[in-house]
Amino acid sequence: MIVVGELLNASRKAVGTAIEALDADYILQVARDQLEAGADYIDVNAGTFMNKEGEYVEWMVRLIQDNTDAVCSLDSPDPEVLNRALKVHKGTAMINSISLEKERYDQILPIIAGTDLKVIALCMSDEGMPVTREDRLKIADRLINDLCRNNVKLENIFVDPLVQPIATDQSYGMEFLNAIEGIMTGYPGVHTMCGLSNVSHGLPNRKILNVSFAIMAVAKGLDGLIVNPLDRQMMASLVAAETLAGRDEYCEKYLDAFRSGNLL
Ligand code: THG
């Protein structure tokens, strides 16, 4: 499972405040905690700061990479912000994200074409949010084919089928999950990625819904997740789910997690 740590997001109050105050100690601590907990990428999002987004993302990337060996997921739809961050980023960043929306696609494609950057491809088009499995697969197919034609390697693409709130429509869970299955079986070598928090939007006790949904998605083949890696129940459940899904030969990762005290 490729884990993207979600906590450095300016929409979280404490993080927004720390960014504005250029509180390096706080930002670094959150980055270090997530790496320690097993994050493979540190998502960096300053999207709530209209005119200062680029400045703040650049500052965070520099700060994090000067003090840790993290690689970042650059979470912005703005090509100027992404280019600014890439200028200072060391190693292979993840671009979060491109979509099939024409303006966004045309602006972000040149940033990634012919590079070895990882890219999250959102199943979103100018016709709006996808609803059914078929909506998602149609967009995913166009994104994957077009990106590959433009020299983006299949194994660098992480398709995000977009999680929708189950409280809005009871079909939304399975439409998403079956899209994961369709993408992972239809394009061997491609990856999938998603955030979870939307699935439980509007309902109480969100944690149990998010964990349950993550486990179901792993069973369908999901291999990337934007998540709070400090959530021990979530991280333990992901290890267990991958083992049960037959993606852990000799139960090696499960036993490692047990020995490291990460299943508690
Ligand atoms: N797909 C892609 N990128 C994404 C998302 C996605 N980036 C943003 C988001 N969704 C994922 N990141 C976050 C970051 C913070 C929160 C949720 C998702 C958040 N957390 C609150 C907190 O920590 O205070 C509340 C969490 C909770 O309710 O437990 O708001 O889907 N490609």
Residues whose N, C-alpha, C, O or C-beta is under 5 A from the ligand:
A	BS01	THG	E6 N9 R12 N96 S97 I120 D160 C194 G195 S197 I226
